[in-house]
């Protein structure tokens, strides 16, 4: 993934380039970061990956730019050089995860063979998209964003795009059962989006479970709901 600010130019000399520490997954320094001559596009990818983890875990308000810089192995001023501000970096994170999730959900919706199988297809797409960045979901659904702020408006735009797909899917599901009530469709959309968030939150607290595990678990749960209806 590259942002609109990315270019092929090499990274400027980084005083933190010689800092020690090996790769430690998303919890530590990202492999290959903190070295001179890293292409700018690659450096931005590293920064956004680290920022998604930090923002997703702590929220915009409590997230630390210094902590993000440490994760990547660069200086804090370099983050501002690349993204302008904390809000600018947050916006880049939103663009990254928002577009990926929307594309995955749209693909699942388009390829689902029937209304009954659509919920499972969408859940599977969400889990697969978040497999390596589970906390990124909470960048989109960050309750610490000040209402009306630019980060709040940007997150709202991405959520609206995803909600529009959810609204179409839930309305189609009800129509397939002879229900054209608009309020029923709206209520079901809210139930659905809340369920997805709850499942992602549960998944985050069970890091041993893969996207495949979650897909299989949700298939069982959805079947139980259908059989009990």
Buried (B, 14 or more C-beta within 10 A) or exposed (E): BBBEEBEEEEBEEBEBBEBEEEEEEBEBBBEEBBBEEBBBBBBBBBBBBBBBBBBBBBBBEEBEBEBBBBBBBBBBEBBBEBBEEBBBBBBBBBBBBBEBBBEBBBEBBEEBEEBEBBBBBBBBBBBBBBEEBBBBBBBBBBEBBEEEEBBBEBBBEBBEBBBEBBBEBBBBBBEEEEEEEEEEBEEBBEEBBEBBBEBBEEBBEEEEBEBEEBBBBBBEBBEEEEEEE
